[in-house]
Amino acid sequence: MTSDTLAIILGGGQGSRLFPLTATRSKPAVPIGAKYRLIDVPVSGCLHADIRRIFVLTQFNSASLNRHISNTYQLDRFSGGFVEILAAEQTPDNPNWYQGTADAVRKALRHIEPHEADYYLILAGDHLYRMDYTHLVAAHKTTGADITIAAQPVAPDTATQMGIFLFDRDGHIVAFEEKPSIDRLSQINRSIPSGATFASHNDQQPFMASMGVYVFSRRVLLDILERESGHDFGRELIPGALNSYSVWQYLFRDFWVDVGTIESFYEANVMLGRPLAPFRFWDLTRPTYTRLRHLPGSRLTDCHVDDSILAEGSFLDRCAIRGSVVGLRTLIQAGSTVTNSVLLGSDFYEEHPPDGLPPLGIGRDVVINRTIVDKNARIGDGARLVNERNVEFEDGDGYHIRGGIIVVPKGGVIPPGTIV
């Protein structure tokens, strides 16, 4: 176990942009890739880097996340390793909820600081990527940095939604701007001082952006959180630290996406089933861990499946699945077609549905396209979830539409014959 580094994973705020997937769970607990949860991505990365002291900070709907972590990450009790939830709490000196990323760490220090560590690895709990954190921490040590920020090349339209760096030729960050406008990006490019650069030397992705992945030296983090009152690392503490501390970038050119909206969550999932997908959960040496459920293999009867991912424990009968993700224990009955959709599956099997409700899962002759069906939902026979009116935003009876994508919430019911 790496003894000099401790990981802090930020669970994020209320997750309103991921509603209704976050109506009953925190963002890190949102299922992804048929059988995983978003929290599995950073936790697995830490374990592969032998960073086995991991705190997860959350305050909204933490029960599901807590249950998943306790059922999944039971580390060797003799190693001193742990994966522990730190939910927001009111104390005599801190009566308020977390106000931002930095404020969450500041309020959790009473639990974190007693653990000896030279470096703090701070991660987001709602990103999809695979990074070797040993290389990141090693780069931090080699440069002698006080703060190291993982950086990703991005296109101009993406740059307006992220924190953008100005750095010298060695990688030392000399300026940082959160979510600049297109006009502001052009203005900064025209006024770059000698010896500095704002670009990633990539014509398609010309700017370098923060991934929200940080390494702080212990003394520096404690000092900043004590002296500065800002609530957020990206908007306040990082820009303010540039004049007092040595802040460096760490270039990461592999796949990375912030799964913080319904649209990005949908795209990240359906991408997984495509040939040559830029990200895959399986890896020969660095697999993504998740809860072991002891489910049987899925059973398919006369089905047609293309470019899709199918989790274990499912039962599919004479249906067609194209470009979709099918989660655990999913039941799809005869005659149904699921296209470019994400089915999160079910937490349980049932022999008989409650009176007046369709069976758990997808009924007969159902058509689903560009739809996310959350866990334990019931889609009645003959329903059509295809957004025929091309609606961008709507809250309907048993469903929501965000960015043109239909979302059936957890435990939602779509009556037979419904057309959306």
N, C-alpha and C positions, 0 to 999 in steps of 0.2 A: 504494500500500500504506500502510495506517495504521501509522505508525512509533512511536506512543506506547503501543500496546496489544499485549500478547502473550497468547495463549490457552493454557490448560491444561485438557485434557479428562481426567477421571478415569475409568479403565476399570473401577473397582469391584473387589470382592473375588472370592471363588471362584464366586459366582453360584449358590449351592446352591438358591435358590428357583426358579431357571430350569432346574434339572436336569430332563431329560437334554439340553436344548438347549445347555447349557454344559459338557457332558462332555468335548468336544474343542475348544472355542473359548471365548474370553472374551465377556463380555456385550456389549460394543460390536460384536463381529463377528457377532452373531446376525442372520440374515436377517429382513427384514420387508417387507411390501407387495409381495410377489412377486419383486422384483428388487433391492431395496436392502439395506443393513445398518444397524443402529442408529447406528453411528459416522458414517454419511453425514449424519445430521440436524444435529448440532452443527458438523461440519466445513463443511457447505454454508452454515450460518448465518454462520460466521466469514468465509468467502470472500465472501459477499454484503456483509458489513460492511467488506470490504477489510482484514480482520485475517488476514494470511497467514503469520504465524509461530505455529505450532500444535504444541504437545507433547501426546502422548497417553500417559498413565501407566497401565501395566498390569503384572500379575505372573503371572496364571494363563492358561495356554493361549494365548499371544500370537502363535503362528506364523500362524494363520489371519488375525488382524487385521493383522499386519505385511504379509502377502502382499497383502491387499486394499488397504491404503493405498499400498503401493509400486506396485501395478498401476493405481491410480485417480488419485492426487493427485501428478502430476508437474508441479510449478510451474515457472514461468519461472526458469531458473538465474541470470538477470541481475537479478532483482528482490530476491533475498535471502529470498524466502519459502520455507517448508517445512512439511510435515506429518511429524512424526518421532515414532516410538515410543520411549518410555523405559521399558523393562522393569525391574522390580525387580532390583537387583544387590547382592551382598555386597561391601563395601569394608572396609578396615582400621578406619575410624571408624563404619561402619554395617553390622554383621554380620547384621542381622535383615531379614526381609521387611517390606513395608508393613503397618502396624498399623491404618490408617484413612485417611480422606481427607486430613486435615492432615498426617499422618505421611508419606504418599506425596509430597506437595508438598515437605515438609521434606527428605526424603532425595533428591529430584530437583533440589534447588536448585543443586547443584554443576554441573549442566548448564544450568539455566534462568537463573541470576543473571548470567552474563556477557553475556547479550543485553540491551541497553538497552531499557527500557520504563518509562513512568510508571505504567501500570496493568496489572494482571493480571486477565484474565477467566477465571474458573474455572467449568467446566461439567461436567455428568454425561454419561456416554457411553451411557446406557440410557433416555433420555427421548424422547418423541415430541411435538414442538411446532414452531412456526415463529415465532421472535422476531427482530425487527430489533435486533441487538446495538448498532448505532450509537445508538439511542435510549436504551438502558440505560447505555452509557458516557457519553453526553451528560448524562443525569440525574445520574450520579455527579459529573461535573465541575460542573454547575450548583449542586448543593446543597453542594458542598465537602465531601462525605462522605469519611470514611476507608474505610468499607466500605458497599457497597450490595448488598442482597439482593432478588432478584426474588421477588415475592409473588403468590399465587394465592388467590382466594376459594374456600373449601371448605365442605362440609357437616359437621355435627358428627361423624358416624361416620368420615369421612375424616380429620378433624382429630386424632383420637386416634392416627393413624399418622404424623403429620408434626410439624414444628416450628412452633409458633404464636407470633405476635407480639403484643405490647402496644405501641402506638405513639401519639404525640401527634397533634394535628390537622394538623401539617405533614408527617407521614410519618416523623418521627424515631423510631426504635425505642428504647423504654425498658425493655422486658423481653422475654424469649424463653424458651419452655418446650418441650422436646422430648417429643413423644408424650404429652400429658396425657390423663388418663382423662376420661370424661364428667362424673363428679362434680367433678373438678378444673376442667374448663371452666366449669361452673356457679359454682363457688366464686370463680374469678378474675373472672367477669362481675359478681359481686355486690360485689367489692372493688376495682373499677377506680378509681384516683385521679382527682381533678378534672383536666380538660384532656386526659385520655388515653382511648383506646378500644381494645377488643379485637376489634371487629366490623368486617365489610366493608360494612355497610349493605345487605346482600342477604339477604332472608328465607330463601331456599333454601340459600344458602351463607354462613352468618353469620360465619365465622371466616377470618382471613387467615393463610396458611401459607407457609413457605419452599419454594421450588422447587429448592433446591440449586444455584442459579445466583448467583454472586457476582462483584462487582468490588472488588478491593482496590487501594488506592494502593500503589505499590511499597514505600515506606518502612514502611508499616503492616504489610504482609504479612511482610516480612523481620524486622521487630521482634517481631511476635507469635510467629512460628515459632522465633525464637531464645530468647525469654523464657519461653514457655509450653511445657509438656511434653505437653499433651493430644494425643491421636491423631486426634480427629474435629472437623471444623469445627462441625457442628450441635450435637453433644452437649456440647462442651467449650470450644472457642476462641471461638465467637460469643457465647455467654452471658457468658464471662469478659471479652470486649472491650467490653461495653456501658458499663462504668464508666470506661473509659479513652479510648475512641474515639467518634467520631461515626458512628453506624450508621443507615442510612436504608433504607426499603423502596422498591421500584419495582413498581408495580402492573401486573400482566399479566392481562388478562381473556380472552384467546383460549384455544383448546384446548391442553391440556397433560395428559400422563399419564406416570407412572413405569412403564416396561415392565420391572418387576423380578420378576414372578412368572409362572408358567404361565398363570394366569387372566387377568392384565392383558395379557399378550402375545397370548393368544387373542382377547380382546375388542377389542384395538386393531387386529388384522388383519381380523377379520370385519366390523368397523365400516366399513372402507374401501370396501367394495363397495355399501354401502347408499345409496339416494338421499339427497341433502343431508347426506352424512356431514360431521361437524364438522371433519374434517381430510382433506386430500388431498395427495398428493405432487406433483402437477403444479401449477404456478403460472406465470402469464404473465411475471412479472418476477423471481421468486425460486425457481427450480426446485431440487429436491433432486438433487444430483449423485451419481453412482455409477459403477461400472466399466463401460466401453464394451466389449461382448462380440462385436459383429458377428454376432449370431444371426439366422436367418431368421424371418419372421413365423410365428405359430402356424397350424397347419392343423387345421380342424374338419370332421368328416364326419358330417352328420346328427345334430348335438348340440343339446341344449336347455340354455341358459345364462341364469340370472337373477341379478341383483344380485351379480355376482362380478367379480373381477379376474383377468385371464389374462396371464401374462408371455410374452415371445417364445420361440421355439424349441420350443414344445410341440406334441404330436400327440394329438388327442382323437378317438376313433372311437365314434360312436353311443352317447354317454353323456349323463348329466344332471348339471349343476353348478348348485347353488343356494346363494346366500349364502356363497360360499367364495373363497379366494385360491389361485390355481394358479401355482406358481413356474416358474422357468426350466427348459426341457427336460423338462417333465413328460409322461409317456406314460400315457394312460388308455385302456384297451381297451373293447371293445363290451360293452354291458349294464350298465355300472357306474353307480352313483349316489353323488355326493359332495355332502353337505349340511352347511352351517355348519361347514366345516372349513378347515384351513390346510395346504396342500401346499407344501413349500419347494423342490421340484424336484430337479434332479440337476446334478452338476458335469461330466458327460460323457454321451455317447451310447455305446451298445454294440450290436453286431450280433448277438451270441449270448451268452446268459447262461452263467455258469460251470455246470458239471455239478451237478445236484441243486438248483439255486436257481431261483426264479421270475424272470421278466424284470424289469429295472429299471422301477420305476414301479408303476402300479395295473393289476392283471390284469383278466380278464373277470368280469362278473357280481359285482363287489365292491360292498358297501354300506358307506359311511363316513359317520358323523355325529358332530359335536362331537369331531373328532380332529385332532391336529397330526401330520403325517408329515414327518419331517426329511429332509434331503438323502440321495440315493443309497439310499433304502429300497426294499424289494421286497415288494409285497403280492400274495400268490398268488390264483389264481382262486377265486371263490366265498367269499372271506373276508368276515366281517361285523364291522366295528369300530363298535359302536353303544352299548357299555356297557349291555347289557341288564339287568344286575343292579344298576344305579345305584350303583356303587361310587365312593366319594370318593377313596380312596387305596389303591394297590396296585402292586406290582412283579411283573409277569408275565413269561412267556417271550417275549421280543422286543418287549415294550411296557411302559409305565408309565401309571398313572392318577394325575393330580393335580387335585384340585378337581372331580372328575367328568369331566375331559377326558382322553381317551386320547392318549398321546404315543408314537409310534414313533420311536426314536432314529436318529441318522445311521447309515446303512448297515444298519439293522435289517431283519430278514426275518420276515415273517408267512406261514407255510405255507398252501397252498391249503386252503380249507374251515374255517379257524380262525374261531371265534366268541368275541368279547370283549364 
